[in-house]
């Protein structure tokens, strides 16, 4: 298969590339690194990315950010950052990708644990992850041409604990390599509409 | 208790008002009707609403809209309608309401079944409902002064079947009066962080 991994140079993304590239032709997209540059918050940049690659069987997204801050200090503008980046960035990759994926191809998105188990300062992440899980469960029933869509919802990543451990006391972390297995399952099994909790 | 019901003239809203007004002092807010006018998509309008009412023990929101359309015809702009109205409209009522609710007061928001059981054309509703459920589960852990927050996630409302039945074949509807009980539970029990599925 030919697989595009957006965010393929990040902590989880590079583990996904390592897992998939053993068996598949993987193209890595990143904001400033990788084979192709893309800014998923910009629809023109997403369209330009798709112009640089054809014959795609699978699109994996491990990219997008949200603002972390105290609920009482959040604002519509600060929530908008997550809605534009992690939520609509991934959704726009799907909307435009529908026109480019091969029949029976798959999308694999990324949410995270925080809409299931909140942490301090994480209200935007909880909002965006819930939105993504809901969108994916829905999109699976409407996608044309046998296209599939799933989402991986990981707990805190072991390799990221150096920066985030104080916010995730009591959470069992998952290694990037183990999280990457769920992306492989989405790409290589025939599932659709699944939220993989890892 | 003194309770503000935003959207209190709608199908569900008027049932909520009927359920709560037997025991409480209920103030109804609506876009063009009710005791106070408010447009929840406009933060200035939300602030003006709070200036017209004080000593609030509870805020209930049964308001907000999303665009229904085929996934392959959706766009960032069409998703933005639901993100601005049903999602951020309710979230902005909470953010501003934190400054106005009495200690141990409660917020009760409204999502819906579509992030759990999708229907054709409902991708924006699935996204927004998931975002709201995630936000509420999170906000409960950060709200100050003993403030509480819950959300009611109803299936299709019996009184709305005249317009929506073709989209909800096989779904068991709930009457507005029965859905209103969940709002009463949120207001009058001491729960927080709950998603009430009715």
Interface residues (C-beta under 8 A of the other chain):
Chain A: X43 X70 X71 X72 X74 X75 X76 X79 X83 X87 X88 X91 X92 X95 X98 X114 X115 X116 X118 X120 X121 X122 X123 X125 X126 X127 X128 X129 X130 X131 X132 X133 X134 X135 X137 X138 X139 X140 X141 X142 X143 X144
Chain B: X43 X70 X71 X72 X74 X75 X76 X79 X83 X87 X88 X91 X92 X95 X98 X114 X115 X116 X118 X120 X121 X122 X123 X125 X126 X127 X128 X129 X130 X131 X132 X133 X134 X135 X137 X138 X139 X140 X141 X142 X143 X144
